[in-house]
Amino acid sequence: TSQSLYIMIFALVGGVVNAVIVAGTVPIVENLFHYTTDIKLLELASFNSPVLRELMIRAPGSYHHSILVGTMVEAAAEAIHANPLLARVAAYYHDIGKCSKPLYFIENTTGGENRHDKLSPSMSALILISHVKEGTELAREKRLGRPIIDIIRQHHGTALISYFYQKAKTADDPEAKNVDERDFRYPGPKPQTREVAIVMLADAVEGASRSLDEHSPTKINEVVRKIINNKFIDGQLDECPLTLREIETIGTTFTRVLSAMYHVRVKYPHAKKNGE
């Protein structure tokens, strides 16, 4: 009937209008209220994102590390019922500040010259610390959203850059005894949410696991537990609402995911020549 036809037409037009209104107002709402929707996160998750492509080109080691961390944090966030999409996307972007000085970060070097050999420990620490500030500024410039910006700012907390701190203390310099530990710590703040804490832990664990000579589940588990315990003892998890049970679950999940990544391949016997 004509009445049914009118109803169908109005329903179709109403659906199209609503879709247009939502598509047009969501970005405005996000900017006004500093709220990042899942739609925005899904857009940022695309590997064709301009920021991620720049990271891939300028700092390929950091890019690969970030993708692995993304896999780890997504699994851990699901295990403790946090926000897996936010955690994964934030992990992709947490090291974008390394784009400006990629060769000062070990994952982007190929075993050649170490640029830190020519620098003082304090200058090396300053360069490492600066990637957080530069990443935060880039995230603001590219309007990645408040949750992503916060995770970039907080993903190292106030952690100590222990290698260069110890190097400064043992230097053949009369001033070595007066080295201030605060000069070798990230400025913070410490993680304020569970998602930031997961990214912090996964970031440290993934980096440490790459240095292992043996990637057996036992060795991986040892590294995971050591890293998490050190972060806990250092007070880096004091300001986020993680429970001890959730921390245990995160550690178990990291071990499972990393063991799958570094799974041991079966060694097949070489084929004998001439069909022997």
C-alpha atoms as an extended CHARMM CRD file, in Angstrom:
* protein
*
       276  EXT
         1         1  THR       CA              0.0000000000        0.0000000000        0.0000000000  PROA      1               0.0000000000
         2         2  SER       CA              1.0000000000        3.6460000000       -0.3570000000  PROA      2               0.0000000000
         3         3  GLN       CA              1.1480000000        4.0330000000        3.4280000000  PROA      3               0.0000000000
         4         4  SER       CA              3.6680000000        1.1700000000        3.7500000000  PROA      4               0.0000000000
         5         5  LEU       CA              5.7280000000        2.6780000000        0.9290000000  PROA      5               0.0000000000
         6         6  TYR       CA              5.8470000000        6.0520000000        2.7320000000  PROA      6               0.0000000000
         7         7  ILE       CA              6.9450000000        4.3590000000        5.9660000000  PROA      7               0.0000000000
         8         8  MET       CA              9.7710000000        2.5460000000        4.1500000000  PROA      8               0.0000000000
         9         9  ILE       CA             10.9120000000        5.7420000000        2.4300000000  PROA      9               0.0000000000
        10        10  PHE       CA             10.9090000000        7.7670000000        5.6750000000  PROA      10              0.0000000000
        11        11  ALA       CA             12.7450000000        4.9670000000        7.5000000000  PROA      11              0.0000000000
        12        12  LEU       CA             15.4210000000        4.8980000000        4.8000000000  PROA      12              0.0000000000
        13        13  VAL       CA             15.7980000000        8.6850000000        4.7650000000  PROA      13              0.0000000000
        14        14  GLY       CA             15.8670000000        8.7990000000        8.5700000000  PROA      14              0.0000000000
        15        15  GLY       CA             18.6130000000        6.1910000000        8.6970000000  PROA      15              0.0000000000
        16        16  VAL       CA             20.7470000000        8.0790000000        6.1790000000  PROA      16              0.0000000000
        17        17  VAL       CA             20.2360000000       11.4090000000        7.9760000000  PROA      17              0.0000000000
        18        18  ASN       CA             21.0950000000        9.8860000000       11.3530000000  PROA      18              0.0000000000
        19        19  ALA       CA             24.2560000000        8.3410000000        9.9400000000  PROA      19              0.0000000000
        20        20  VAL       CA             25.3390000000       11.6920000000        8.4900000000  PROA      20              0.0000000000
        21        21  ILE       CA             24.6120000000       13.4940000000       11.7660000000  PROA      21              0.0000000000
        22        22  VAL       CA             26.5380000000       10.9400000000       13.8260000000  PROA      22              0.0000000000
        23        23  ALA       CA             29.5160000000       10.9510000000       11.4420000000  PROA      23              0.0000000000
        24        24  GLY       CA             29.6180000000       14.7410000000       11.5570000000  PROA      24              0.0000000000
        25        25  THR       CA             29.1410000000       15.2330000000       15.2850000000  PROA      25              0.0000000000
        26        26  VAL       CA             31.3670000000       12.4600000000       16.6970000000  PROA      26              0.0000000000
        27        27  PRO       CA             34.6550000000       14.3080000000       15.8950000000  PROA      27              0.0000000000
        28        28  ILE       CA             33.2320000000       17.4890000000       17.4400000000  PROA      28              0.0000000000
        29        29  VAL       CA             32.2020000000       15.6750000000       20.6120000000  PROA      29              0.0000000000
        30        30  GLU       CA             35.6210000000       13.9960000000       20.8290000000  PROA      30              0.0000000000
        31        31  ASN       CA             37.4170000000       17.3460000000       20.6030000000  PROA      31              0.0000000000
        32        32  LEU       CA             35.1060000000       19.1910000000       23.0090000000  PROA      32              0.0000000000
        33        33  PHE       CA             35.0450000000       16.5520000000       25.7370000000  PROA      33              0.0000000000
        34        34  HSD       CA             38.4780000000       14.9340000000       25.1150000000  PROA      34              0.0000000000
        35        35  TYR       CA             36.7390000000       11.6120000000       24.5890000000  PROA      35              0.0000000000
        36        36  THR       CA             38.0470000000        8.9770000000       22.1960000000  PROA      36              0.0000000000
        37        37  THR       CA             35.4590000000        6.6280000000       20.7450000000  PROA      37              0.0000000000
        38        38  ASP       CA             36.0450000000        3.0780000000       19.5590000000  PROA      38              0.0000000000
        39        39  ILE       CA             35.5200000000        4.3730000000       16.0120000000  PROA      39              0.0000000000
        40        40  LYS       CA             38.5090000000        6.6900000000       16.4350000000  PROA      40              0.0000000000
        41        41  LEU       CA             40.5920000000        3.8960000000       17.9590000000  PROA      41              0.0000000000
        42        42  LEU       CA             39.7960000000        1.5750000000       15.0600000000  PROA      42              0.0000000000
        43        43  GLU       CA             40.9280000000        4.2790000000       12.6330000000  PROA      43              0.0000000000
        44        44  LEU       CA             44.1970000000        4.6920000000       14.5430000000  PROA      44              0.0000000000
        45        45  ALA       CA             44.7080000000        0.9140000000       14.6040000000  PROA      45              0.0000000000
        46        46  SER       CA             45.1650000000        0.8770000000       10.8300000000  PROA      46              0.0000000000
        47        47  PHE       CA             48.7830000000        0.2600000000        9.8320000000  PROA      47              0.0000000000
        48        48  ASN       CA             48.2020000000        2.7820000000        7.0380000000  PROA      48              0.0000000000
        49        49  SER       CA             47.9620000000        5.5520000000        9.6150000000  PROA      49              0.0000000000
        50        50  PRO       CA             50.4010000000        8.3440000000        8.6140000000  PROA      50              0.0000000000
        51        51  VAL       CA             52.0240000000        8.3610000000       12.0580000000  PROA      51              0.0000000000
        52        52  LEU       CA             52.5860000000        4.5930000000       12.0800000000  PROA      52              0.0000000000
        53        53  ARG       CA             53.9370000000        4.6700000000        8.5270000000  PROA      53              0.0000000000
        54        54  GLU       CA             56.4230000000        7.3590000000        9.5410000000  PROA      54              0.0000000000
        55        55  LEU       CA             57.4770000000        5.2480000000       12.5290000000  PROA      55              0.0000000000
        56        56  MET       CA             57.8780000000        2.2130000000       10.2700000000  PROA      56              0.0000000000
        57        57  ILE       CA             60.1090000000        4.1290000000        7.8340000000  PROA      57              0.0000000000
        58        58  ARG       CA             62.1890000000        6.1590000000       10.2890000000  PROA      58              0.0000000000
        59        59  ALA       CA             62.4240000000        3.6920000000       13.1850000000  PROA      59              0.0000000000
        60        60  PRO       CA             61.6220000000        0.1930000000       11.8770000000  PROA      60              0.0000000000
        61        61  GLY       CA             62.9270000000       -1.5420000000       15.0020000000  PROA      61              0.0000000000
        62        62  SER       CA             60.7050000000        0.5690000000       17.2440000000  PROA      62              0.0000000000
        63        63  TYR       CA             57.7780000000       -0.0820000000       14.9170000000  PROA      63              0.0000000000
        64        64  HSD       CA             58.2470000000       -3.8560000000       15.0930000000  PROA      64              0.0000000000
        65        65  HSD       CA             58.6400000000       -3.6690000000       18.8720000000  PROA      65              0.0000000000
        66        66  SER       CA             55.4120000000       -1.6530000000       19.1390000000  PROA      66              0.0000000000
        67        67  ILE       CA             53.4360000000       -4.2070000000       17.1170000000  PROA      67              0.0000000000
        68        68  LEU       CA             54.6530000000       -7.0230000000       19.3650000000  PROA      68              0.0000000000
        69        69  VAL       CA             53.8060000000       -5.0030000000       22.4680000000  PROA      69              0.0000000000
        70        70  GLY       CA             50.3520000000       -4.3960000000       20.9820000000  PROA      70              0.0000000000
        71        71  THR       CA             49.7420000000       -8.1350000000       20.7400000000  PROA      71              0.0000000000
        72        72  MET       CA             50.8770000000       -8.6550000000       24.3290000000  PROA      72              0.0000000000
        73        73  VAL       CA             48.8090000000       -5.8640000000       25.8700000000  PROA      73              0.0000000000
        74        74  GLU       CA             45.6540000000       -6.7980000000       23.9840000000  PROA      74              0.0000000000
        75        75  ALA       CA             45.8030000000      -10.3360000000       25.3790000000  PROA      75              0.0000000000
        76        76  ALA       CA             46.5910000000       -9.1170000000       28.8970000000  PROA      76              0.0000000000
        77        77  ALA       CA             43.8260000000       -6.4840000000       28.8410000000  PROA      77              0.0000000000
        78        78  GLU       CA             41.2980000000       -9.1170000000       27.7830000000  PROA      78              0.0000000000
        79        79  ALA       CA             42.4930000000      -11.4150000000       30.5750000000  PROA      79              0.0000000000
        80        80  ILE       CA             41.8500000000       -8.8120000000       33.3010000000  PROA      80              0.0000000000
        81        81  HSD       CA             38.7660000000       -7.2540000000       31.6270000000  PROA      81              0.0000000000
        82        82  ALA       CA             40.4150000000       -3.9160000000       30.8550000000  PROA      82              0.0000000000
        83        83  ASN       CA             40.0230000000       -2.1440000000       27.4730000000  PROA      83              0.0000000000
        84        84  PRO       CA             41.9190000000       -4.3140000000       24.9500000000  PROA      84              0.0000000000
        85        85  LEU       CA             41.3240000000       -1.9910000000       21.9750000000  PROA      85              0.0000000000
        86        86  LEU       CA             42.6750000000        1.0730000000       23.7850000000  PROA      86              0.0000000000
        87        87  ALA       CA             45.6430000000       -0.8800000000       25.1340000000  PROA      87              0.0000000000
        88        88  ARG       CA             46.5630000000       -2.2680000000       21.7050000000  PROA      88              0.0000000000
        89        89  VAL       CA             46.2580000000        1.0430000000       19.8720000000  PROA      89              0.0000000000
        90        90  ALA       CA             48.1900000000        2.9150000000       22.5750000000  PROA      90              0.0000000000
        91        91  ALA       CA             50.9470000000        0.2940000000       22.3320000000  PROA      91              0.0000000000
        92        92  TYR       CA             51.2390000000        0.9510000000       18.5930000000  PROA      92              0.0000000000
        93        93  TYR       CA             51.8680000000        4.6530000000       19.2920000000  PROA      93              0.0000000000
        94        94  HSD       CA             53.7280000000        4.6080000000       22.6120000000  PROA      94              0.0000000000
        95        95  ASP       CA             57.1890000000        5.0440000000       21.0080000000  PROA      95              0.0000000000
        96        96  ILE       CA             56.3980000000        7.5030000000       18.2170000000  PROA      96              0.0000000000
        97        97  GLY       CA             58.7170000000       10.0000000000       19.9120000000  PROA      97              0.0000000000
        98        98  LYS       CA             61.6740000000        7.8910000000       18.7420000000  PROA      98              0.0000000000
        99        99  CYS       CA             61.1110000000        9.0490000000       15.1620000000  PROA      99              0.0000000000
       100       100  SER       CA             63.2690000000       12.1420000000       15.6690000000  PROA      100             0.0000000000
       101       101  LYS       CA             66.4090000000       10.3120000000       16.9100000000  PROA      101             0.0000000000
       102       102  PRO       CA             65.8860000000        6.6430000000       15.9620000000  PROA      102             0.0000000000
       103       103  LEU       CA             69.5640000000        5.6140000000       15.9050000000  PROA      103             0.0000000000
       104       104  TYR       CA             69.9810000000        6.4030000000       19.6070000000  PROA      104             0.0000000000
       105       105  PHE       CA             67.6770000000        3.4900000000       20.4540000000  PROA      105             0.0000000000
       106       106  ILE       CA             69.1540000000        0.0090000000       20.3500000000  PROA      106             0.0000000000
       107       107  GLU       CA             66.3020000000       -1.6450000000       18.4430000000  PROA      107             0.0000000000
       108       108  ASN       CA             66.9630000000        0.6040000000       15.4340000000  PROA      108             0.0000000000
       109       109  THR       CA             70.6730000000       -0.1630000000       15.1540000000  PROA      109             0.0000000000
       110       110  THR       CA             72.2100000000       -3.0820000000       13.2830000000  PROA      110             0.0000000000
       111       111  GLY       CA             75.1320000000       -3.8020000000       15.5880000000  PROA      111             0.0000000000
       112       112  GLY       CA             77.3760000000       -1.1060000000       14.1640000000  PROA      112             0.0000000000
       113       113  GLU       CA             78.4080000000        2.1500000000       15.8010000000  PROA      113             0.0000000000
       114       114  ASN       CA             76.7970000000        2.8880000000       19.1530000000  PROA      114             0.0000000000
       115       115  ARG       CA             76.1560000000        6.6230000000       19.2300000000  PROA      115             0.0000000000
       116       116  HSD       CA             76.0200000000        6.6520000000       23.0130000000  PROA      116             0.0000000000
       117       117  ASP       CA             79.7270000000        5.7600000000       23.1590000000  PROA      117             0.0000000000
       118       118  LYS       CA             80.5310000000        9.3630000000       22.2870000000  PROA      118             0.0000000000
       119       119  LEU       CA             78.1300000000       10.8590000000       24.8260000000  PROA      119             0.0000000000
       120       120  SER       CA             78.2260000000       11.3400000000       28.5590000000  PROA      120             0.0000000000
       121       121  PRO       CA             75.8130000000        9.1440000000       30.5520000000  PROA      121             0.0000000000
       122       122  SER       CA             73.7230000000       12.1650000000       31.4920000000  PROA      122             0.0000000000
       123       123  MET       CA             73.3490000000       13.2300000000       27.8560000000  PROA      123             0.0000000000
       124       124  SER       CA             72.4200000000        9.6800000000       26.8300000000  PROA      124             0.0000000000
       125       125  ALA       CA             69.7680000000        9.5690000000       29.5350000000  PROA      125             0.0000000000
       126       126  LEU       CA             68.4510000000       12.9540000000       28.4260000000  PROA      126             0.0000000000
       127       127  ILE       CA             68.0150000000       11.7000000000       24.8510000000  PROA      127             0.0000000000
       128       128  LEU       CA             66.1820000000        8.5760000000       25.9960000000  PROA      128             0.0000000000
       129       129  ILE       CA             63.9290000000       10.5870000000       28.2900000000  PROA      129             0.0000000000
       130       130  SER       CA             63.1430000000       13.0930000000       25.5280000000  PROA      130             0.0000000000
       131       131  HSD       CA             61.3050000000       10.5160000000       23.4070000000  PROA      131             0.0000000000
       132       132  VAL       CA             58.3920000000       10.6610000000       25.8470000000  PROA      132             0.0000000000
       133       133  LYS       CA             58.0410000000       14.4390000000       25.5410000000  PROA      133             0.0000000000
       134       134  GLU       CA             58.4850000000       14.3700000000       21.7610000000  PROA      134             0.0000000000
       135       135  GLY       CA             55.9650000000       11.5480000000       21.4470000000  PROA      135             0.0000000000
       136       136  THR       CA             53.4450000000       13.4800000000       23.5310000000  PROA      136             0.0000000000
       137       137  GLU       CA             53.8870000000       16.5980000000       21.3910000000  PROA      137             0.0000000000
       138       138  LEU       CA             53.5250000000       14.5920000000       18.1620000000  PROA      138             0.0000000000
       139       139  ALA       CA             50.3840000000       12.9050000000       19.4820000000  PROA      139             0.0000000000
       140       140  ARG       CA             48.8750000000       16.3060000000       20.3040000000  PROA      140             0.0000000000
       141       141  GLU       CA             49.8430000000       17.6600000000       16.8830000000  PROA      141             0.0000000000
       142       142  LYS       CA             48.2330000000       14.6770000000       15.1430000000  PROA      142             0.0000000000
       143       143  ARG       CA             45.2140000000       14.7750000000       17.5080000000  PROA      143             0.0000000000
       144       144  LEU       CA             45.4640000000       11.1630000000       18.5290000000  PROA      144             0.0000000000
       145       145  GLY       CA             43.1760000000       11.7350000000       21.5010000000  PROA      145             0.0000000000
       146       146  ARG       CA             43.6000000000       12.2430000000       25.2230000000  PROA      146             0.0000000000
       147       147  PRO       CA             43.7710000000        8.5110000000       26.2030000000  PROA      147             0.0000000000
       148       148  ILE       CA             46.6150000000        7.8650000000       23.7290000000  PROA      148             0.0000000000
       149       149  ILE       CA             48.4660000000       11.0090000000       24.8240000000  PROA      149             0.0000000000
       150       150  ASP       CA             48.1760000000       10.0270000000       28.4930000000  PROA      150             0.0000000000
       151       151  ILE       CA             49.5470000000        6.5480000000       27.8340000000  PROA      151             0.0000000000
       152       152  ILE       CA             52.5070000000        7.9640000000       25.8800000000  PROA      152             0.0000000000
       153       153  ARG       CA             53.2690000000       10.3400000000       28.7990000000  PROA      153             0.0000000000
       154       154  GLN       CA             52.9180000000        7.6850000000       31.4810000000  PROA      154             0.0000000000
       155       155  HSD       CA             54.2630000000        4.5070000000       29.8910000000  PROA      155             0.0000000000
       156       156  HSD       CA             57.6920000000        4.8660000000       31.5440000000  PROA      156             0.0000000000
       157       157  GLY       CA             56.3710000000        6.3900000000       34.7560000000  PROA      157             0.0000000000
       158       158  THR       CA             59.2990000000        7.6470000000       36.8210000000  PROA      158             0.0000000000
       159       159  ALA       CA             61.4690000000        4.6290000000       35.9950000000  PROA      159             0.0000000000
       160       160  LEU       CA             65.2260000000        4.7930000000       36.4240000000  PROA      160             0.0000000000
       161       161  ILE       CA             67.4650000000        4.4390000000       33.3680000000  PROA      161             0.0000000000
       162       162  SER       CA             69.7060000000        2.1490000000       35.3760000000  PROA      162             0.0000000000
       163       163  TYR       CA             72.3790000000        1.4080000000       32.7470000000  PROA      163             0.0000000000
       164       164  PHE       CA             73.4340000000        5.0430000000       32.2930000000  PROA      164             0.0000000000
       165       165  TYR       CA             72.9220000000        5.8170000000       35.9910000000  PROA      165             0.0000000000
       166       166  GLN       CA             75.3700000000        3.0940000000       36.9920000000  PROA      166             0.0000000000
       167       167  LYS       CA             77.7280000000        4.1660000000       34.2160000000  PROA      167             0.0000000000
       168       168  ALA       CA             77.6880000000        7.7330000000       35.5510000000  PROA      168             0.0000000000
       169       169  LYS       CA             78.3430000000        6.5700000000       39.1330000000  PROA      169             0.0000000000
       170       170  THR       CA             81.3420000000        4.4520000000       38.1300000000  PROA      170             0.0000000000
       171       171  ALA       CA             82.8710000000        7.0100000000       35.7670000000  PROA      171             0.0000000000
       172       172  ASP       CA             86.4610000000        8.1780000000       36.3110000000  PROA      172             0.0000000000
       173       173  ASP       CA             85.2520000000       11.5860000000       37.3410000000  PROA      173             0.0000000000
       174       174  PRO       CA             85.5010000000       13.3500000000       40.7260000000  PROA      174             0.0000000000
       175       175  GLU       CA             81.8640000000       14.3980000000       40.3190000000  PROA      175             0.0000000000
       176       176  ALA       CA             80.6680000000       10.7910000000       39.8950000000  PROA      176             0.0000000000
       177       177  LYS       CA             79.9010000000       10.5470000000       43.6230000000  PROA      177             0.0000000000
       178       178  ASN       CA             77.5060000000       13.4790000000       43.3320000000  PROA      178             0.0000000000
       179       179  VAL       CA             75.3600000000       11.9460000000       40.5840000000  PROA      179             0.0000000000
       180       180  ASP       CA             71.6870000000       12.6760000000       41.2480000000  PROA      180             0.0000000000
       181       181  GLU       CA             69.4180000000        9.6970000000       40.5940000000  PROA      181             0.0000000000
       182       182  ARG       CA             66.5680000000       12.0540000000       39.6710000000  PROA      182             0.0000000000
       183       183  ASP       CA             68.4760000000       13.1500000000       36.5660000000  PROA      183             0.0000000000
       184       184  PHE       CA             68.2700000000        9.5640000000       35.2940000000  PROA      184             0.0000000000
       185       185  ARG       CA             64.5680000000        9.0310000000       35.9000000000  PROA      185             0.0000000000
       186       186  TYR       CA             61.6850000000        9.6700000000       33.5140000000  PROA      186             0.0000000000
       187       187  PRO       CA             59.5650000000       12.6570000000       34.5960000000  PROA      187             0.0000000000
       188       188  GLY       CA             56.3120000000       10.6880000000       34.9500000000  PROA      188             0.0000000000
       189       189  PRO       CA             53.5670000000       10.6840000000       35.9420000000  PROA      189             0.0000000000
       190       190  LYS       CA             53.2920000000        7.0470000000       36.9690000000  PROA      190             0.0000000000
       191       191  PRO       CA             50.5780000000        4.9600000000       35.2790000000  PROA      191             0.0000000000
       192       192  GLN       CA             47.1190000000        6.1270000000       36.3110000000  PROA      192             0.0000000000
       193       193  THR       CA             45.0680000000        3.4140000000       34.6080000000  PROA      193             0.0000000000
       194       194  ARG       CA             45.3250000000       -0.3370000000       34.1140000000  PROA      194             0.0000000000
       195       195  GLU       CA             45.8340000000        0.0850000000       30.3730000000  PROA      195             0.0000000000
       196       196  VAL       CA             48.8940000000        2.3080000000       30.9000000000  PROA      196             0.0000000000
       197       197  ALA       CA             50.3360000000       -0.1320000000       33.4210000000  PROA      197             0.0000000000
       198       198  ILE       CA             49.9350000000       -3.0340000000       30.9910000000  PROA      198             0.0000000000
       199       199  VAL       CA             51.7180000000       -1.0670000000       28.2500000000  PROA      199             0.0000000000
       200       200  MET       CA             54.5410000000       -0.1650000000       30.6620000000  PROA      200             0.0000000000
       201       201  LEU       CA             55.0530000000       -3.7910000000       31.6910000000  PROA      201             0.0000000000
       202       202  ALA       CA             54.7890000000       -5.1850000000       28.1520000000  PROA      202             0.0000000000
       203       203  ASP       CA             57.2180000000       -2.5570000000       26.8410000000  PROA      203             0.0000000000
       204       204  ALA       CA             59.8740000000       -3.5650000000       29.3700000000  PROA      204             0.0000000000
       205       205  VAL       CA             59.2190000000       -7.3030000000       29.0940000000  PROA      205             0.0000000000
       206       206  GLU       CA             59.3460000000       -7.4260000000       25.2880000000  PROA      206             0.0000000000
       207       207  GLY       CA             62.6210000000       -5.5260000000       25.2070000000  PROA      207             0.0000000000
       208       208  ALA       CA             64.2100000000       -7.7850000000       27.8220000000  PROA      208             0.0000000000
       209       209  SER       CA             62.9800000000      -10.9890000000       26.1730000000  PROA      209             0.0000000000
       210       210  ARG       CA             64.8020000000      -10.1430000000       22.9290000000  PROA      210             0.0000000000
       211       211  SER       CA             68.1560000000      -10.3120000000       24.7210000000  PROA      211             0.0000000000
       212       212  LEU       CA             67.6160000000      -13.9030000000       25.8650000000  PROA      212             0.0000000000
       213       213  ASP       CA             69.8820000000      -16.5700000000       24.3940000000  PROA      213             0.0000000000
       214       214  GLU       CA             67.2330000000      -19.2000000000       25.0160000000  PROA      214             0.0000000000
       215       215  HSD       CA             63.5250000000      -18.5350000000       24.4820000000  PROA      215             0.0000000000
       216       216  SER       CA             62.1190000000      -21.4790000000       26.3910000000  PROA      216             0.0000000000
       217       217  PRO       CA             58.8840000000      -20.9010000000       28.3690000000  PROA      217             0.0000000000
       218       218  THR       CA             60.8700000000      -21.2470000000       31.6170000000  PROA      218             0.0000000000
       219       219  LYS       CA             63.4240000000      -18.5770000000       30.6670000000  PROA      219             0.0000000000
       220       220  ILE       CA             60.7080000000      -16.2590000000       29.3570000000  PROA      220             0.0000000000
       221       221  ASN       CA             58.7050000000      -16.6790000000       32.5500000000  PROA      221             0.0000000000
       222       222  GLU       CA             61.7720000000      -15.8190000000       34.6420000000  PROA      222             0.0000000000
       223       223  VAL       CA             62.2800000000      -12.5740000000       32.7280000000  PROA      223             0.0000000000
       224       224  VAL       CA             58.5770000000      -11.6660000000       32.8840000000  PROA      224             0.0000000000
       225       225  ARG       CA             58.4280000000      -12.1680000000       36.6540000000  PROA      225             0.0000000000
       226       226  LYS       CA             61.6900000000      -10.2850000000       37.2190000000  PROA      226             0.0000000000
       227       227  ILE       CA             60.5750000000       -7.2510000000       35.1890000000  PROA      227             0.0000000000
       228       228  ILE       CA             57.1390000000       -7.0950000000       36.8150000000  PROA      228             0.0000000000
       229       229  ASN       CA             58.5870000000       -7.4820000000       40.3260000000  PROA      229             0.0000000000
       230       230  ASN       CA             61.1250000000       -4.7280000000       39.6970000000  PROA      230             0.0000000000
       231       231  LYS       CA             58.4150000000       -2.3380000000       38.4980000000  PROA      231             0.0000000000
       232       232  PHE       CA             56.2850000000       -3.1960000000       41.5180000000  PROA      232             0.0000000000
       233       233  ILE       CA             59.1520000000       -2.7340000000       43.9990000000  PROA      233             0.0000000000
       234       234  ASP       CA             60.1260000000        0.5670000000       42.3430000000  PROA      234             0.0000000000
       235       235  GLY       CA             56.6120000000        1.8500000000       43.0140000000  PROA      235             0.0000000000
       236       236  GLN       CA             55.6780000000        2.2960000000       39.3690000000  PROA      236             0.0000000000
       237       237  LEU       CA             52.3030000000        0.5630000000       39.8720000000  PROA      237             0.0000000000
       238       238  ASP       CA             51.3440000000        2.4590000000       43.0430000000  PROA      238             0.0000000000
       239       239  GLU       CA             48.9310000000        4.9070000000       41.3910000000  PROA      239             0.0000000000
       240       240  CYS       CA             46.9480000000        2.5780000000       39.1090000000  PROA      240             0.0000000000
       241       241  PRO       CA             44.0520000000        0.3290000000       40.2000000000  PROA      241             0.0000000000
       242       242  LEU       CA             45.7380000000       -2.9900000000       39.4660000000  PROA      242             0.0000000000
       243       243  THR       CA             45.2080000000       -5.7620000000       42.0070000000  PROA      243             0.0000000000
       244       244  LEU       CA             47.8430000000       -8.3610000000       42.8670000000  PROA      244             0.0000000000
       245       245  ARG       CA             45.7040000000      -11.0190000000       41.2130000000  PROA      245             0.0000000000
       246       246  GLU       CA             45.5240000000       -8.9590000000       38.0210000000  PROA      246             0.0000000000
       247       247  ILE       CA             49.3060000000       -8.4590000000       38.0540000000  PROA      247             0.0000000000
       248       248  GLU       CA             49.7180000000      -12.2300000000       38.3330000000  PROA      248             0.0000000000
       249       249  THR       CA             47.3150000000      -12.7440000000       35.4230000000  PROA      249             0.0000000000
       250       250  ILE       CA             49.1930000000      -10.1890000000       33.3090000000  PROA      250             0.0000000000
       251       251  GLY       CA             52.4730000000      -12.0140000000       33.9410000000  PROA      251             0.0000000000
       252       252  THR       CA             50.9860000000      -15.3830000000       33.0200000000  PROA      252             0.0000000000
       253       253  THR       CA             49.5170000000      -13.9220000000       29.8340000000  PROA      253             0.0000000000
       254       254  PHE       CA             52.8130000000      -12.3080000000       28.8110000000  PROA      254             0.0000000000
       255       255  THR       CA             54.6140000000      -15.6200000000       29.2610000000  PROA      255             0.0000000000
       256       256  ARG       CA             52.0390000000      -17.4310000000       27.1460000000  PROA      256             0.0000000000
       257       257  VAL       CA             52.0950000000      -14.8700000000       24.3250000000  PROA      257             0.0000000000
       258       258  LEU       CA             55.8970000000      -14.5570000000       24.2110000000  PROA      258             0.0000000000
       259       259  SER       CA             56.3340000000      -18.3360000000       24.3160000000  PROA      259             0.0000000000
       260       260  ALA       CA             54.0580000000      -18.5620000000       21.2840000000  PROA      260             0.0000000000
       261       261  MET       CA             56.0360000000      -15.8320000000       19.4980000000  PROA      261             0.0000000000
       262       262  TYR       CA             59.3630000000      -17.5310000000       20.1750000000  PROA      262             0.0000000000
       263       263  HSD       CA             58.1260000000      -21.1110000000       19.8500000000  PROA      263             0.0000000000
       264       264  VAL       CA             60.8590000000      -23.6680000000       19.2840000000  PROA      264             0.0000000000
       265       265  ARG       CA             60.7810000000      -25.2020000000       15.8170000000  PROA      265             0.0000000000
       266       266  VAL       CA             61.2680000000      -28.9090000000       15.3420000000  PROA      266             0.0000000000
       267       267  LYS       CA             64.6600000000      -29.6950000000       13.7810000000  PROA      267             0.0000000000
       268       268  TYR       CA             64.1230000000      -31.9410000000       10.8120000000  PROA      268             0.0000000000
       269       269  PRO       CA             67.0090000000      -34.1130000000        9.5630000000  PROA      269             0.0000000000
       270       270  HSD       CA             68.6420000000      -32.7750000000        6.4030000000  PROA      270             0.0000000000
       271       271  ALA       CA             67.6710000000      -34.6200000000        3.2390000000  PROA      271             0.0000000000
       272       272  LYS       CA             70.4690000000      -36.8790000000        2.0910000000  PROA      272             0.0000000000
       273       273  LYS       CA             72.0450000000      -36.1790000000       -1.2360000000  PROA      273             0.0000000000
       274       274  ASN       CA             71.2340000000      -38.3100000000       -4.2540000000  PROA      274             0.0000000000
       275       275  GLY       CA             68.2480000000      -39.7790000000       -2.5410000000  PROA      275             0.0000000000
       276       276  GLU       CA             70.3680000000      -41.7690000000       -0.0590000000  PROA      276             0.0000000000
